[in-house]
Amino acid sequence: MPAPAAPHQRARQLVRPGAPLPKLGDPLRIAYLCYRGNPHVGGQGVYTRHLTREIANLGHEVEVFSGPPYCVVDDPVTHTEIRSMDLYPRNNPFRTPWPYEFRDGVDVGEWLYMCSAGFPEPWAFSMRVRKELQQRVGDFHLVHDNQCLGSGMLGIVDDGYPFVNTLHHPITVDRDLDMAHAAHQNPWKQYTLKRWYGFLNMQMKVARKLPRHLTVSQNSKRDIIAQMGVRPETMHIVHVGVDQNQFRPMPHITKVPGRLVSTASSDVPLKGLIYLIEALAKVRVSRPDAHLVIIGRPRHRSAIPKMIERLGLEGAIEFVSGVTDERIVELYNEAEAAVVPSLYEGFSLPAIEAMCAGTPLVATTGGALPEVAGTSGETALLCKPADSEALAANILTMLGDADMRAKIGDAGRNRVLDRFTWKLCAEGTVEHYYLELEDHLRRMHDADR
């Protein structure tokens, strides 16, 4: 049996299977990885679906590899499901698998890691998808990972694939906010939360060794470098986009007086939902007709329902999930204002989706939101995060001024169309594909010398 090829020799086999390395403008074959791809809530699935479609529309071939909940992709993008133990289904989180479900050591490791209160999905997906790509030598010019950052990703690089990663924002922010929120809870809760975020150590180690990262804002770039120790020269900004044909003003839709809309993929502390609920209670003192539609649903064992009951808001808040994309746009158009109450955002798809629909935005200055939403009073109304009083004041201002709503709604949509479309995102991403292929070839030649 011949000796295994060195990494740079394997690279030639992978990206040059009898053909030259692609040059600028040549069609590319992309393996796009998304370890968790819910297409309706959460940024990963939305980003994957729209970005890959637009990359394909630029003339490239894209195959998405995703774990459950699986991605939805649009023609001509293809999709390969990477199975997992699926330990966190909505109706049975932290389930115990049946013995027949275990097929290999990764399955056993995934389950044991969960049993120890850890979150194994990024690691397990990375190991499985590496194995899949090892069976597909010659099929792809480049691999693009969507913030899995499992240790198997370094194996994919060692196998010789040119590699680009999207790092939306540092999960260290989520961890620190969750830990601060849990500080008053029992020690077991604090321990399990710390254990849950144990995957971050792996992700930071992997991120520091990857050759090229894309991130979505200047704020995210700065925080990733500071908090994760990623080398600045590997970080590049490509803004996220919105589907301007889907998220659009609907003049035939009648506004519902007092209606607010917000999107909550999860009610983790990072998203600031508790402050929005507190703000709504304050707003209703002056505007009893004010009510909130939340696109999403509370997570398992959420404290949000009890909070709503305690504040007497049972009839004033509605959670909506499982609806069509068109219905989501209608919900934006029915609202007099959209609210993004986040304590931190690396970018914020909900913000630009609302703005693109022409719905005036009330948001915080958490993370990259000012970078995305623009100047307060012109394209949105902004206030500091974790301040329900200030949030309530801005909501009352917006609800009480129809001329302001019209002006901010129009200006917000124009801002998004100028800066944040999926076509622009795809063009920027593909530009970095070619740059990474050039750098990969250079590294390969350096290794030959």
Secondary structure as UniProt FT lines:
FT   HELIX           7..15
FT   TURN            24..25
FT   STRAND          29..34
FT   HELIX           43..57
FT   TURN            58..59
FT   STRAND          61..66
FT   TURN            75..76
FT   STRAND          78..81
FT   TURN            90..91
FT   TURN            93..94
FT   HELIX           99..101
FT   HELIX           105..115
FT   TURN            116..117
FT   HELIX           121..134
FT   TURN            137..138
FT   STRAND          142..146
FT   HELIX           152..158
FT   TURN            159..160
FT   STRAND          163..166
FT   HELIX           171..181
FT   HELIX           182..184
FT   HELIX           187..196
FT   TURN            197..198
FT   HELIX           199..209
FT   STRAND          213..215
FT   HELIX           218..228
FT   HELIX           232..234
FT   STRAND          235..237
FT   TURN            244..246
FT   TURN            251..252
FT   TURN            257..258
FT   STRAND          259..263
FT   HELIX           269..271
FT   HELIX           273..286
FT   TURN            288..289
FT   STRAND          291..295
FT   TURN            300..301
FT   HELIX           304..310
FT   TURN            311..312
FT   TURN            314..316
FT   STRAND          317..320
FT   HELIX           325..334
FT   STRAND          337..340
FT   HELIX           349..356
FT   TURN            357..358
FT   STRAND          361..364
FT   TURN            367..368
FT   HELIX           369..373
FT   TURN            377..379
FT   STRAND          380..383
FT   TURN            385..386
FT   HELIX           388..399
FT   HELIX           402..419
FT   HELIX           422..448
//
